[in-house]
Amino acid sequence: MTPEELRERQAPLKSRYKEAPTSAVVRLRARGRVDQASVTCKLETGKPGVPVGLHQAAAGDGSGACSGDMLLEALVGCAGVTLAAVATAMGITLEDAVVEAEGDVDFRGTLGVARDAPVGFANMSLTFTLRADVASDKLKKLVELSERYCVVLQTLAKPPAVSVHLRDGTRA
């Protein structure tokens, strides 16, 4: 894609987002089903094996995986695996467990349409839908411990310092 082609594709979106800012806010979602027996979480969303590309709200054609979706999928996957491990450690047998994450992205930020619009997620939520033959207080404790020990959730909740580097591969 040439710079001109990208600008042509993004121009109508940028114009629409300037005229109607709420049209730039897109809710992304991810969902997974926990398999306690294998301590895994099978993602039910996403495009495995597909290159990452621009979201359609940023002029992508929809064929690529969106990095925002992938972030939510990483959260769902980690939370699901953690839930399965904690449930096993607590002696809780999960009859069914679904983990869902969602968050809103205002594409005005990433497209440079509005300086006050954030680049990235404005908010995120994580939902556990659980069925097990135990008291609700045990399920509450299960979710609390899963939240405490989920690496991706804790990384998002308490972000680490991140450094960015350039390694110029054009020089010998």
Backbone torsions as a table, in degrees:
resi	resn	phi	psi	omega
1	MET	NA	135.9	178.7
2	THR	-87.3	162.5	176.0
3	PRO	-57.7	-37.7	179.6
4	GLU	-65.0	-42.0	179.5
5	GLU	-63.4	-41.5	178.6
6	LEU	-63.7	-45.9	179.0
7	ARG	-60.7	-41.1	178.7
8	GLU	-62.0	-40.3	-179.2
9	ARG	-71.7	-35.7	-176.8
10	GLN	-84.2	-23.3	-175.4
11	ALA	-55.1	-49.7	-179.6
12	PRO	-65.1	-32.8	177.9
13	LEU	-66.8	-47.1	-179.9
14	LYS	-60.0	-41.9	178.8
15	SER	-62.3	-46.3	179.2
16	ARG	-62.7	-41.8	-178.2
17	TYR	-66.5	-33.5	176.9
18	LYS	-68.3	-41.4	-178.2
19	GLU	-74.5	-37.4	-177.3
20	ALA	-134.2	82.8	-175.1
21	PRO	-53.9	-34.7	-178.4
22	THR	-68.0	-19.4	178.6
23	SER	-70.9	-13.8	179.6
24	ALA	-86.3	-11.5	-177.6
25	VAL	-87.0	119.1	-177.5
26	VAL	-120.9	132.1	176.6
27	ARG	-93.3	119.7	176.8
28	LEU	-97.1	149.3	-177.1
29	ARG	-139.3	151.9	172.9
30	ALA	-140.7	150.9	-177.0
31	ARG	-146.9	143.4	177.5
32	GLY	-147.7	154.6	179.0
33	ARG	-114.1	129.8	-176.3
34	VAL	-81.8	136.3	171.9
35	ASP	-115.5	98.1	-175.3
36	GLN	-63.9	-35.6	-176.7
37	ALA	-59.5	-38.2	-179.9
38	SER	-104.4	3.9	-177.9
39	VAL	50.6	55.3	179.1
40	THR	-133.5	168.9	175.6
41	CYS	-136.5	116.0	-178.4
42	LYS	-90.2	116.9	179.2
43	LEU	-67.6	137.2	179.4
44	GLU	-105.9	3.3	178.0
45	THR	-127.3	173.7	174.5
46	GLY	102.1	179.6	-177.2
47	LYS	-135.5	74.6	-177.1
48	PRO	-59.8	140.0	177.8
49	GLY	78.7	3.2	-178.8
50	VAL	-101.3	141.1	178.0
51	PRO	-61.6	152.1	176.0
52	VAL	-78.4	137.2	-179.6
53	GLY	-143.5	-177.9	178.1
54	LEU	-68.4	142.1	172.5
55	HIS	-67.2	154.0	179.9
56	GLN	-60.2	-29.1	178.3
57	ALA	-73.3	-6.0	176.4
58	ALA	-119.2	19.9	176.5
59	ALA	85.6	16.8	173.0
60	GLY	-76.2	162.4	-178.8
61	ASP	-93.5	0.5	177.8
62	GLY	87.6	-4.4	-178.2
63	SER	-82.1	-24.9	-179.2
64	GLY	-91.1	157.7	174.1
65	ALA	-73.9	141.0	179.4
66	CYS	-90.7	131.9	-178.3
67	SER	-63.4	-29.9	175.4
68	GLY	-64.7	-43.5	175.6
69	ASP	-60.8	-41.2	-178.3
70	MET	-65.0	-35.6	176.8
71	LEU	-64.0	-44.8	177.3
72	LEU	-64.5	-37.8	178.0
73	GLU	-65.0	-38.1	176.6
74	ALA	-63.7	-39.6	177.9
75	LEU	-64.3	-46.4	179.0
76	VAL	-61.9	-46.1	-178.9
77	GLY	-61.3	-47.7	-179.1
78	CYS	-65.8	-44.1	179.9
79	ALA	-64.4	-37.6	179.3
80	GLY	-67.0	-44.2	178.5
81	VAL	-65.3	-42.9	178.4
82	THR	-62.5	-43.4	177.9
83	LEU	-58.4	-46.1	-179.6
84	ALA	-61.6	-43.1	-179.2
85	ALA	-67.3	-43.3	-179.1
86	VAL	-67.4	-41.5	178.4
87	ALA	-59.7	-42.8	179.2
88	THR	-63.0	-45.5	179.8
89	ALA	-62.6	-32.6	-179.5
90	MET	-85.2	-4.4	-178.5
91	GLY	74.5	23.4	178.6
92	ILE	-96.7	126.9	175.4
93	THR	-95.5	117.7	179.6
94	LEU	-84.8	121.4	175.5
95	GLU	-76.4	-36.4	176.6
96	ASP	-157.5	141.0	179.6
97	ALA	-148.5	122.3	177.6
98	VAL	-123.0	136.2	179.0
99	VAL	-118.5	130.7	-179.7
100	GLU	-131.2	140.4	175.4
101	ALA	-128.8	145.7	175.4
102	GLU	-149.7	158.1	179.2
103	GLY	-163.3	156.6	-178.6
104	ASP	-102.4	134.2	176.0
105	VAL	-121.6	128.8	175.8
106	ASP	-97.2	105.3	-174.0
107	PHE	-71.0	-5.1	172.6
108	ARG	-63.8	-33.2	179.8
109	GLY	-66.8	-52.1	-176.2
110	THR	-70.6	-23.2	178.0
111	LEU	-93.9	0.4	177.8
112	GLY	70.1	25.7	-178.8
113	VAL	-80.0	-36.8	-178.3
114	ALA	-138.4	120.8	-178.5
115	ARG	-63.5	-27.2	-178.8
116	ASP	-84.0	-7.7	178.1
117	ALA	-83.2	131.7	-178.8
118	PRO	-68.0	150.2	170.6
119	VAL	-95.7	114.2	-177.2
120	GLY	115.7	-169.5	-177.8
121	PHE	-72.5	134.3	174.3
122	ALA	-83.1	-30.9	178.8
123	ASN	-159.0	158.8	177.1
124	MET	-143.4	153.0	173.6
125	SER	-139.3	152.8	179.4
126	LEU	-129.0	127.3	-177.0
127	THR	-124.8	131.9	174.5
128	PHE	-107.5	124.6	172.6
129	THR	-111.0	110.1	-170.6
130	LEU	-121.2	142.4	172.0
131	ARG	-129.1	119.7	179.8
132	ALA	-156.8	152.2	-178.4
133	ASP	-89.0	64.7	178.0
134	VAL	-141.8	163.7	178.8
135	ALA	-64.6	150.7	-176.9
136	SER	-62.4	-29.6	178.4
137	ASP	-66.7	-31.3	176.2
138	LYS	-70.1	-38.2	177.2
139	LEU	-65.9	-39.0	177.9
140	LYS	-61.8	-44.3	178.5
141	LYS	-64.2	-38.9	177.5
142	LEU	-58.6	-46.5	-179.8
143	VAL	-67.1	-41.3	178.3
144	GLU	-59.3	-44.8	179.8
145	LEU	-69.8	-36.8	177.2
146	SER	-62.9	-41.3	177.3
147	GLU	-63.0	-43.5	-177.6
148	ARG	-63.2	-36.7	-173.0
149	TYR	-104.3	3.0	178.8
150	CYS	-79.8	114.4	-176.2
151	VAL	-60.0	-46.5	-177.1
152	VAL	-67.6	-43.8	178.8
153	LEU	-60.5	-46.5	-179.6
154	GLN	-66.6	-33.6	177.3
155	THR	-66.2	-40.0	177.7
156	LEU	-70.8	-39.4	-177.6
157	ALA	-71.3	-34.4	-179.3
158	LYS	-131.2	77.1	-171.8
159	PRO	-60.7	139.0	176.8
160	PRO	-79.1	166.9	171.4
161	ALA	-68.2	134.7	180.0
162	VAL	-121.2	130.3	176.8
163	SER	-110.6	147.1	-179.9
164	VAL	-118.1	135.2	-176.9
165	HIS	-130.3	154.1	172.9
166	LEU	-113.8	125.1	173.1
167	ARG	-112.9	105.4	-175.9
168	ASP	-75.9	106.2	-178.0
169	GLY	-87.0	4.0	-179.5
170	THR	-88.7	-12.3	-178.3
171	ARG	-101.8	146.4	-179.1
172	ALA	-81.6	NA	NA
